[in-house]
Amino acid sequence: MTQELIDLRSSILEGRYDDALLLVDELEGMSKQAILRNIESFLVRMLVHLIKNQLEERLTNSWVASISDSILQIKKLNLKDNKTSHYIKADEWEPFLEEAIEAAIAPASIEVLNGRFNPIQVSERVDRALLILTAQRLLNLTYQHSTKELPAVVNRRLASLSGGQEWYEGRE
């Protein structure tokens, strides 16, 4: 990116504005890709814990904290600088989720039931449609609630997952 900024400066100083605009477009694209990669890493983190929840049918404070923080970070990253639009719109999550599920299976296999299942077994056992639906519902909250109220709303939503009521009542 440093070279692009040097080239941009030179293009402006030399009056080559078409070249400068092309470089601005390239820099914008690089910035968006970096943001999307960060969002994807939080999606994978969230999905690892949702996979564990689905297969173990329980919920822990640690999992809730990780899922809640992932949702909060995604909300912050997904909001463009203009504070009115998003990099990923509410109806565009499915391909990102499908890809993130596949990336989350291997790390989840290490943790599900203390590593009892290998990635192939986890992949066979996970209900992808339910996982996407659960994740989509959590992500939809990022469009509906402020950053301040989001953690509490996510926690209430997580209480509806398998084992969530026990977690919510402190019986985990």
NUDO-736021 format. One line per 2 residues: for each residue z, x, y of N, C-alpha, C. Coordinates in pm, 1 decimal. Each point is the difference from the previous one (the first is absolute). Layout:
Z,X,Y,Z,X,Y,Z,X,Y; ...;
end
This chain:
0.0,81.7,-118.2,0.0,-81.7,118.2,0.0,86.7,125.4; 57.7,118.6,-7.9,3.6,88.0,116.1,-141.0,36.1,44.9;
-87.5,28.8,-95.6,-137.6,36.0,36.3,-70.7,-117.4,67.2; 25.0,-118.6,-47.8,-61.4,-118.3,61.2,45.7,-16.0,144.4;
126.3,26.4,28.0,49.8,-9.9,138.1,-62.1,106.0,89.7; -17.8,119.9,-54.0,-66.1,107.4,76.6,-143.4,-39.9,29.7;
-69.1,-52.7,-101.1,-138.6,-43.5,18.4,-8.4,-115.7,100.1; 95.8,-91.4,-6.0,3.0,-112.6,93.8,14.9,50.7,142.3;
92.1,90.3,20.6,21.1,57.6,133.6,-127.7,66.6,51.1; -62.4,78.8,-86.4,-124.3,68.6,39.4,-109.7,-100.1,33.6;
-12.7,-104.1,-80.9,-103.6,-100.9,24.3,20.9,-68.5,134.6; 123.4,-31.1,32.4,28.9,-65.7,128.5,-27.9,95.3,114.4;
48.4,123.4,-9.4,-19.9,98.3,107.6,-147.4,31.3,22.3; -78.6,-5.7,-106.9,-143.2,29.9,9.4,-82.9,-125.0,28.8;
65.5,-115.5,14.5,-71.8,-122.5,33.4,-75.1,-61.3,-117.4; 30.2,39.2,-120.7,-64.2,-55.8,-119.4,83.5,-117.8,-48.3;
-10.9,-111.4,71.4,87.2,-114.4,-25.1,-31.5,-72.5,-130.5; -124.5,0.3,-41.3,-33.3,-62.0,-128.1,68.0,76.6,-114.7;
-2.6,133.2,8.2,68.3,81.4,-100.4,151.2,-24.9,4.0; 53.4,-11.8,121.4,143.4,-25.1,16.3,38.3,-133.5,-63.7;
-81.2,-102.5,21.4,29.8,-131.0,-58.2,-6.6,3.2,-152.9; -94.2,75.5,-53.6,-6.9,15.0,-145.5,126.6,67.1,-53.3;
48.3,100.5,71.3,122.6,67.9,-41.3,121.6,-93.1,10.3; 3.4,-83.7,104.3,109.5,-97.1,13.4,-2.0,-95.8,-119.2;
-118.5,-46.9,-36.8,-11.7,-88.2,-116.5,49.0,69.7,-127.2; -37.0,126.7,-15.3,43.0,75.7,-117.6,152.4,16.6,-1.7;
58.9,28.9,114.5,145.3,14.7,9.0,71.4,-132.2,-29.2; -55.8,-109.2,48.6,58.2,-131.8,-29.2,-2.5,-28.5,-149.9;
-111.1,33.5,-62.5,-12.4,-19.9,-143.9,100.1,84.2,-77.5; 18.9,123.5,42.5,96.8,87.6,-65.9,141.7,-55.1,15.9;
31.5,-50.0,117.2,131.6,-56.2,26.2,24.2,-123.7,-86.6; -99.4,-87.0,-8.4,13.7,-120.8,-81.6,19.6,36.2,-146.8;
-75.5,97.4,-48.8,14.3,40.4,-140.1,139.3,55.2,-28.4; 55.6,75.1,94.1,135.6,53.3,-17.2,101.7,-113.9,-5.1;
-16.8,-98.0,84.9,90.7,-115.2,0.5,-11.6,-77.4,-130.2; -121.6,-23.9,-46.6,-19.9,-73.0,-125.9,60.2,75.5,-118.8;
-10.4,133.8,0.5,61.8,79.1,-107.7,152.1,-15.9,1.4; 58.5,-2.3,119.0,145.1,-20.2,10.3,39.6,-138.9,-48.9;
-76.8,-100.4,38.8,27.1,-136.2,-46.6,-9.1,-5.0,-152.1; -101.9,62.1,-56.1,-17.7,0.7,-145.6,117.4,67.5,-70.1;
56.0,105.3,57.5,113.1,66.1,-64.5,122.0,-92.2,-0.8; 20.0,-77.5,107.5,110.6,-96.0,0.6,-27.2,-116.7,-94.5;
-126.7,-38.2,-16.2,-33.6,-104.0,-97.7,36.7,45.7,-141.1; -34.9,123.3,-33.1,30.5,53.1,-133.1,150.7,2.3,-20.5;
72.8,47.8,99.5,146.6,5.0,-9.2,57.5,-139.7,-24.8; -47.8,-97.5,74.7,46.9,-137.5,-16.5,-34.4,-51.7,-139.5;
-121.8,25.0,-44.7,-45.0,-52.0,-128.6,71.7,63.9,-118.2; 39.5,126.1,12.1,78.3,62.6,-107.0,125.6,-83.4,-24.7;
66.4,-39.5,107.4,124.2,-77.0,-13.7,-26.4,-144.0,-42.7; -111.5,-56.0,43.3,-33.7,-135.3,-45.7,-38.0,-0.6,-147.6;
-63.8,106.6,-46.3,-30.9,12.4,-143.0,130.4,10.6,-79.4; 91.5,84.2,47.5,129.2,12.5,-68.5,70.4,-134.6,-4.3;
-1.7,-72.5,110.8,63.0,-132.3,4.4,-64.3,-93.1,-101.9; -132.8,0.4,-3.2,-70.0,-91.0,-90.2,29.7,31.8,-145.8;
1.5,126.4,-36.6,17.3,36.5,-140.7,145.9,2.9,-43.7; 90.9,30.8,92.1,142.0,3.4,-36.8,72.1,-130.3,32.4;
-64.7,-86.3,75.5,56.2,-129.8,39.3,137.9,14.7,64.3; 8.9,96.5,89.4,121.9,18.8,76.9,-37.6,61.0,134.2;
98.7,6.5,88.4,-21.3,53.6,133.9,124.1,80.0,36.9; -18.9,116.2,61.8,113.4,82.3,42.2,-4.1,20.8,150.9;
112.1,41.9,55.3,5.5,30.7,143.2,-103.1,106.4,37.0; -14.0,97.9,-84.1,-94.6,108.3,25.2,-143.5,-52.3,5.9;
-36.3,-85.2,-94.0,-135.1,-55.6,-1.5,-23.3,-86.2,122.9; 97.9,-82.6,33.5,-12.2,-86.7,117.5,-17.5,84.4,125.7;
79.6,105.4,12.5,-9.9,86.4,118.3,-138.2,63.7,9.2; -52.1,44.2,-112.4,-131.2,64.5,-1.4,-112.0,-99.3,31.8;
6.3,-117.6,-59.5,-102.0,-102.8,26.0,6.4,-43.2,145.9; 119.3,-26.2,47.9,18.0,-45.4,137.8,-48.2,104.9,99.6;
36.5,125.6,-23.4,-45.6,106.2,89.4,-151.5,16.3,-6.4; -57.3,-11.4,-117.7,-146.4,10.3,-11.9,-69.0,-108.3,80.6;
49.6,-122.1,-9.4,-58.2,-111.0,75.5,12.6,26.0,149.9; 115.7,46.9,43.3,23.0,28.8,141.4,-93.8,110.1,50.3;
-15.4,104.4,-78.3,-89.5,109.6,39.4,-145.5,-45.5,2.6; -38.3,-82.1,-95.6,-136.6,-53.5,-1.7,-24.7,-83.5,125.2;
97.4,-82.3,36.8,-14.3,-80.7,121.4,-26.3,89.9,120.4; 79.6,105.4,14.2,-14.4,90.5,114.4,-134.6,72.5,-1.6;
-39.8,48.3,-116.2,-125.6,74.4,-10.4,-122.2,-89.3,18.2; 8.1,-121.8,-48.0,-115.4,-89.5,-0.4,-33.4,-56.4,137.7;
94.2,0.5,90.7,-22.3,-54.6,133.8,-71.6,103.3,86.8; -113.5,-37.8,52.5,-76.0,91.0,85.3,72.2,21.3,132.4;
-41.2,103.6,71.7,64.2,33.9,126.8,-2.0,-113.0,101.7; -98.9,-88.8,-10.6,-8.0,-111.0,95.2,106.1,-106.6,-27.1;
74.1,15.1,-110.1,110.9,-89.7,-39.0,-43.4,-144.0,-28.1; -129.5,-24.9,-10.5,-47.3,-136.2,-27.3,-88.0,-9.9,-124.1;
-49.5,111.5,-49.8,-85.1,-5.8,-118.3,49.9,100.3,-104.8; -54.1,-14.2,-120.3,46.9,77.9,-114.2,-114.2,77.8,-64.4;
33.6,111.4,-60.9,-99.1,76.3,-75.7,-42.9,-78.7,-123.6; 97.1,-61.8,-66.7,-28.8,-83.0,-117.0,44.8,-141.2,34.2;
-94.3,-91.8,-0.7,31.7,-140.4,30.4,67.0,-65.3,-122.0; 68.2,-110.0,24.5,79.0,-66.0,-105.0,-83.0,-34.1,-124.0;
-127.0,-31.2,17.2,-83.2,-39.6,-114.0,-78.2,117.1,-60.5; 33.7,123.4,36.8,-74.0,117.4,-46.9,81.1,91.2,-93.3;
116.0,-43.2,-43.9,88.9,87.7,-76.3,-39.3,19.4,-146.4; -67.1,-96.3,-59.0,-20.9,4.7,-145.2,-61.2,130.0,-51.5;
-108.9,51.8,57.4,-53.3,126.0,-55.3,97.0,117.6,15.7; 74.6,1.6,109.5,100.7,104.8,18.9,109.5,-11.7,-106.1;
41.9,-123.5,-27.3,105.4,-23.4,-99.3,-47.8,35.6,-140.7; -122.5,-37.5,-32.4,-52.7,30.8,-133.5,-2.4,151.1,-23.3;
-43.5,73.5,99.8,-3.8,145.5,-11.1,140.7,58.4,-6.2; 90.2,-52.0,81.9,137.6,51.1,3.8,74.2,-29.0,-130.6;
-28.0,-112.6,-63.7,64.1,-30.3,-128.8,-34.4,108.3,-101.3; -126.5,35.1,-5.5,-41.6,102.9,-96.0,69.0,132.6,29.9;
15.0,32.2,128.4,68.4,124.4,37.8,149.5,-7.7,-26.8; 57.1,-119.4,-0.5,144.9,-16.5,-18.5,41.6,-1.6,-147.0;
-91.7,-21.8,-89.3,36.1,-14.6,-141.3,61.8,127.4,-57.4; -58.4,114.7,23.7,54.4,124.5,-56.5,140.5,29.0,52.8;
22.2,-1.9,132.6,137.6,24.7,44.7,97.9,-108.1,-45.6; -45.9,-122.7,-11.9,88.2,-107.0,-48.1,38.5,24.2,-145.1;
-92.0,54.3,-78.7,28.4,21.8,-142.5,114.3,99.6,-19.4; 18.5,89.4,92.7,108.9,97.5,-8.1,134.8,-69.6,17.8;
-1.2,-107.3,80.8,124.7,-65.4,36.8,30.5,-127.5,-78.6; -102.1,-72.5,-42.8,23.5,-126.4,-71.1,78.5,27.8,-127.4;
114.9,-64.7,-10.6,87.2,15.5,-118.1,19.2,147.1,-35.5; 24.2,80.4,104.2,25.4,144.2,-15.9,-112.9,73.9,-72.3;
-122.8,-37.9,30.0,-115.0,69.4,-56.0,-36.4,-41.1,-141.3; 46.0,-114.2,-41.7,-22.7,-46.2,-137.9,-148.0,-23.3,-29.6;
-76.0,-40.7,101.9,-142.3,-29.1,-19.8,-86.0,105.7,68.1; -110.9,33.4,-63.0,-95.1,91.2,63.9,-89.3,-82.0,94.3;
-80.6,66.5,82.3,-83.3,-74.0,95.6,-92.2,-103.7,-64.2; -50.7,29.3,-117.8,-88.4,-95.9,-67.5,77.7,-126.1,-36.4;
119.9,17.9,-51.0,82.5,-114.6,-37.3,41.8,-81.4,122.8; 35.4,68.4,107.0,34.4,-71.7,123.7,-121.2,-77.9,48.9;
-115.6,63.3,-2.1,-122.6,-64.7,44.9,-29.2,-126.1,-80.4; 25.8,4.7,-130.4,-24.5,-116.1,-86.0,100.7,-111.6,23.0;
120.8,35.5,39.7,107.4,-98.8,14.5,5.0,-66.1,137.8; -48.4,68.3,100.5,12.8,-51.5,137.0,-96.5,-117.1,22.3;
49.3,-101.5,65.0,-82.0,-115.7,37.2,-55.7,27.0,139.2; -122.6,51.1,4.0,-60.1,41.8,126.8,-15.3,-116.3,98.1;
-40.1,-115.0,-50.2,-19.3,-115.3,89.2,131.8,-38.7,67.0; 107.4,-1.6,-76.0,130.9,-32.2,56.6,46.2,108.7,96.4;
-27.3,124.4,-34.9,37.2,111.7,86.6,-73.7,-8.4,134.0; -129.1,-29.9,-4.2,-78.1,-13.7,123.5,51.4,-117.2,81.6;
28.9,-110.1,-64.1,51.9,-117.3,70.5,134.1,31.6,67.2; 89.0,65.0,-71.9,130.6,36.4,55.4,-15.7,95.0,118.1;
-80.9,103.0,-18.1,-21.3,97.0,107.5,-66.7,-65.9,120.6; -97.3,-85.8,-24.7,-69.0,-68.4,109.9,97.4,-86.2,80.5;
88.4,-69.9,-69.6,98.8,-83.0,69.7,92.4,85.5,86.3; 38.6,115.6,-50.8,84.2,90.3,79.0,-76.8,54.6,120.5;
-124.5,38.2,-21.9,-81.6,52.8,110.0,-27.5,-105.7,106.0; -14.9,-124.8,-42.2,-22.3,-107.6,97.3,115.7,-11.4,97.9;
118.6,36.2,-44.2,117.0,-5.2,88.5,-15.5,93.3,119.8; -78.3,106.8,-17.3,-17.6,95.5,110.2,-78.7,-59.1,116.0;
-76.6,-103.7,-26.3,-77.9,-66.1,105.2,80.2,-112.7,65.7; 105.9,-43.2,-66.4,74.6,-118.4,43.1,133.2,30.6,66.2;
53.0,121.8,-20.1,135.1,29.7,47.0,2.9,130.5,77.8; 94.5,8.0,91.6,16.7,121.4,80.2,58.4,111.3,-85.6;
-13.3,121.3,48.6,56.2,115.7,-68.5,150.7,-15.8,-15.6; 64.2,-59.0,98.4,145.0,-16.8,-3.7,43.7,-96.4,-110.8;
-69.8,-111.3,-13.9,42.9,-100.0,-98.3,-59.1,20.9,-139.0; -99.8,85.4,-11.5,-71.3,18.4,-127.0,89.2,42.2,-117.2;
88.8,98.6,13.8,81.6,39.5,-117.2,79.7,-115.9,-60.9; 61.0,-81.6,82.9,78.8,-113.3,-52.5,-89.8,-101.4,-69.3;
-117.4,-25.3,57.1,-93.6,-95.2,-59.6,-50.0,53.1,-134.2; -31.5,128.5,-6.1,-46.0,61.4,-125.3,110.3,-9.3,-105.6;
123.5,29.8,38.7,110.5,-7.7,-96.1,14.8,-140.2,-57.6; -13.3,-100.5,85.4,8.7,-137.8,-49.9,-114.8,-29.8,-95.9;
-118.3,48.2,31.3,-115.3,-21.3,-88.0,20.4,71.7,-133.3; 54.9,121.4,4.1,22.6,75.4,-123.0,102.4,-68.1,-90.0;
90.6,-73.9,59.1,100.4,-71.6,-79.5,-64.3,-103.6,-91.8; -123.8,-38.4,29.0,-68.8,-97.4,-84.9,-71.7,65.0,-118.9;
-2.5,132.5,-5.8,-62.9,69.3,-112.2,89.7,-5.1,-123.1; -56.0,38.2,-111.6,76.1,4.1,-124.7,120.9,92.8,17.0;
117.5,-52.2,-27.3,122.2,77.1,18.2,48.4,5.7,142.9; -74.9,-60.3,89.7,33.4,4.9,142.1,124.3,-77.9,36.3;
21.0,-111.2,-67.0,118.1,-80.9,30.9,127.4,76.8,-35.1; -2.6,70.8,-112.6,115.9,80.5,-39.3,24.1,110.8,103.8;
-107.5,63.6,44.5,12.5,103.1,102.8,58.1,-61.1,127.8; -54.0,-112.3,42.4,41.4,-64.3,123.5,149.3,-37.7,-4.4;
46.0,-42.0,-115.3,139.9,-39.3,-16.3,90.3,119.1,-32.0; -58.0,119.8,-5.5,79.7,118.8,-25.5,36.4,20.3,-145.3;
-79.4,-56.5,-89.8,29.7,11.7,-142.9,-99.9,90.3,-70.4; -64.1,89.7,71.4,-104.1,83.4,-61.4,47.8,90.2,-105.5;
end
